[in-house]
Every structure is written in structure tokens, then in C-alpha cells.
Amino acid sequence: MLENKKRIFIAGMIDGLPIALGYLVVSFTLGIIAKNAGLNDIQGFIASFLNMASAGEYAGFLSIKADAPYLEIILITIVANARYMLMSCVLSQKFSSRTSIWHRLGVGFGVTDEIFGITVRRKGAINPYYNYGAMAVAVPAWSIGTSIGIDMGNILPDYAVSALGVALYGMFLAVIIPPVKGEKILGSIVLISFAASFIAANFPFIGELSEGTRTIILTLIIAGGAAWLKPVKDK
């Protein structure tokens, strides 16, 4: 039994290694945002280790930079990471009935887009040790990358830090473009969100709200409206 767990754990590490390398690069640029928000490398490491979410951390760091109240930071983190709740629900259907609550919580801690992807493609019930193996390389890489980004942000000149800060938006485009190619409605929603964000930032009263509050409002309205007007049909 112990040998089987070890083999599955190593299989998770092998599949998680490419994810870890990608995380190291992406979280480096996220560290630049964290540096601009005033976090040091230890704080950035802890934030990334406990969150493991690019969009959620990005929104959280911007809220910290804007000196937003705790409630707003909590709400925007929940809204930005809501999709992980859905992923966890999907994975919960693949657990064996004998899987303990502690293993379920352990797997749930490491639910990200990429780890979710390599987990659902495996046949049969989820073996928690596969996820632990993937998390063993992915989580440290994500956290260390953020710390390195913060440290480099303290060393590099301001113009270089500003340039690297733009790199994170390239990651968001990489996330958006592939699904948009196959779903025109998603492309329309993305364009609407761009326009709505610009208008909200320059609109009376709404523009006076913090960036985090505007993001929460727009996310709920646009995502909710799209789900109501163009629901995804069951296959």
C-alpha cells in the first residue's frame, strides 16, 4: 500500500512539474504587483502559498494598494475565486466513498485551473496522493516566484518594474484568447467587461468607488447577466 502511494505521488510530481515551471514565471510578474502594493518577500510568499490564485491575488494586491477595507478584500477574493468552488464540486464527484474528509480538504486546498485539469483527465476515482505530488512542486514554485518578483522589484529600476508589471496582463490574455476562439459569446462578454470597466472608472459616483468595489459589482452584473441571457446548455 505504501509503495502504491509513493508511486502515485511521484506520478503527480511528474505531471505537476510543467505546471510548476509555468507558475514560477507567472508568479514572478505577480510579485511585481505585490511589491507595488507594499508587500515584502515573506508576505508575498505567504499570500501566494495560501491563495494559489493569479486573478484573486491580483485583485487582492490592488485592494491592498488602494488601502481597501478588509470586507472589500474578502469579497473581491471570493468573487475572483468563485470558479474554484465549482471545480471542487466536480472533483468531489470523483472521490471514493471511503476517502476521508481530511484528504478531501487537502485536495481542495490545491485546486487550481491546471491541477484541476490534470486531475479530471485521470480515469477512476481520485487518489489524493496524486494531487499531493502535483501540489508538492506547484505550490512552492508559485510562492517562491512571487517572492523573487518582489525582491527583483526592489532591485530593478522603476522603468523595468513598470515594464514587468505589464507582463501579467499578457498572462490574462493567454487565459482569455483560447476559449474565446470557440465561443463567440465569451468574446462579447470580454469586450463588454473592458468597456464597462472603462466607463465605470470614469462615471460619476461609481468612479469614486475603489477599484476593488467596482470589480465586484461589474463581475456580478456581467457574469450574472450572461448566465441569464445565454445559459450554457447541458450536453
Helices and strands as residue ranges (DSSP letters): H 2-36, H 41-51, H 54-65, H 70-80, H 82-92, H 101-109, H 113-120, H 128-155, H 158-182, H 184-202, G 206-208, H 211-229
